[in-house]
Amino acid sequence: MAKIKKKIYPPSKKSRKVWKEFEQAKYTVLEGAVRSSKSYTANFITIKYLQLIPACNVLISGYTISSVARNVIAEWKEIIDPYSRGLFRSVKGDKDEYLIINWRGLKNKKFYIRGGGTDADYKQIQGSTFGFWLSDETTQHTESFIHMAISRLSLEYSKAIWTLNPDNPFHFLKRNFIDDEKKFRIEEGGFRLYQRFHFLLEDNPSMTKRVREEYKTQFNGVFYQRYVLGLWTLAEGIIYDMFNHKKHVVKENDPSNVTNWYVAVDYGTSNPCVFHRYGESYEGKERKVKYQLFEEYYYCGREERVQKTDEQYCDDMDEFLNGYYPTAIYVDPSALSFITALKSRGYNVISADNNVLDGIRLLARVLMSGDLTIHEDCAKTIDEFSLYIWDGKKGERIGEDAPIKKNDHCMDAMRYFFNERIGFNVQIDYTKMV
């Protein structure tokens, strides 16, 4: 195979417009479609602006520290240190933790890499003062973190740039910031507190027309509205409206090409307990990953009027596997006693990532791509695809996407599996990030 050379693309017209107008506002919001060069633009502008301002502390935040490392720091290293000269150095003391970048214009800055996705994250930046704030995946930050970070930008030259994909239109960021016309009002001299730029797939200079069309086929429903069209859309109706019985349900799966076997478990005592057995295979010269759901186990203690013990469920697991020893069993992370019982029998058990929205997005992706098939005997799972719906009332009330907690146990097991198999769940140690 011929080696593909990485091509450097000049900034798009949209990126140049953002740079030209950047200093006209304290807060610059870049929103829109996925892969539309929002992050590229924000990273470029941040580096350039930091070279112009005095020594200061810089905040770089994301949903987690690992997402910042992946989305921001990795890109910066491509720009600043492509030859691995060791220009990035982490500093960790008893009371402080930051990054140093020994490169022109950045040497006198301390970079604080922080996650903003959990309720207590705001405490990490309490009492700090920042000259700049780059916020990645801003809709994934908590409201408390956003407000705390804003209160820390108290220097005369302090600025911030946010990148985000549109979310629920009742999201606090949309209601309290983006929809507040007073924040975007142009003052004397052309300055404004906030400015907003909308990005489309066409604003990415590296994306060809063919790749753009491929992206458009990867999303459906609310995900298409948000990630392709860049619209703030309420999640309503059936969650997996891309599920198609003719496309995804098969009379026979093929165990002959399975490379690895996995089991996913949504644990329940009075509520249903679900086991799924998956086969993972690699097809073609490109080794494309395919997933097959071969079998389901479904037991509801409330309906059967008999609750099973962990040991009884372990016996059922032994019988369910029927000689197919799995590479790993991904289990509902709250089922600690069952995890312990399975481990005592020699199984490799992993406490699964329970992120609901990430799991929904990943499962929707493999359904759209056709990389998942489900055996027709998995009747409960197939039924749940038509019963699993968004909680529209909750979305309007608190601005968060969430499924109705009903008819969801098979869907939860699938979510655990895809979060672990194709999700980005490795937490990166801050001290080893560079």
Sequence and secondary structure as in RCSB ss.txt:
>XXXX:A:sequence
MAKIKKKIYPPSKKSRKVWKEFEQAKYTVLEGAVRSSKSYTANFITIKYLQLIPACNVLISGYTISSVARNVIAE
WKEIIDPYSRGLFRSVKGDKDEYLIINWRGLKNKKFYIRGGGTDADYKQIQGSTFGFWLSDETTQHTESFIHMAI
SRLSLEYSKAIWTLNPDNPFHFLKRNFIDDEKKFRIEEGGFRLYQRFHFLLEDNPSMTKRVREEYKTQFNGVFYQ
RYVLGLWTLAEGIIYDMFNHKKHVVKENDPSNVTNWYVAVDYGTSNPCVFHRYGESYEGKERKVKYQLFEEYYYC
GREERVQKTDEQYCDDMDEFLNGYYPTAIYVDPSALSFITALKSRGYNVISADNNVLDGIRLLARVLMSGDLTIH
EDCAKTIDEFSLYIWDGKKGERIGEDAPIKKNDHCMDAMRYFFNERIGFNVQIDYTKMV
>XXXX:A:secstr
            HHHHHHHHHGGGEEEEEEEESTTSSHHHHHHHHHHHHHTTS SEEEEEEESSHHHHIIIIIHH
HHHHH TT  S EEEEE SS EEEEE STTTTTEEEEEEE SSTTGGGGTTT   SEEEESSGGGS HHHHHHHH
HT  STT EEEEEE    TTSHHIIIIIT GGGG   GGG EEEEEEEE GGG TT  HHHHHHHHHT  HHHHH
HHTS       SBTTTT  HHHHEES   GGG  EEEEEEE  SSSEEEEEEEEEEEETTTTEEEEEEEEEEEEE
HHHHT    HHHHHHHHHHHHTT   SEEEE TT HHHHHHHHHTT  EEE    HHHHHHHHHHHHHHT EEEE
TT HHHHHHHTT BB HHHHHHHS   B SSS HHHHHHHHHHHHHTS      GGG  
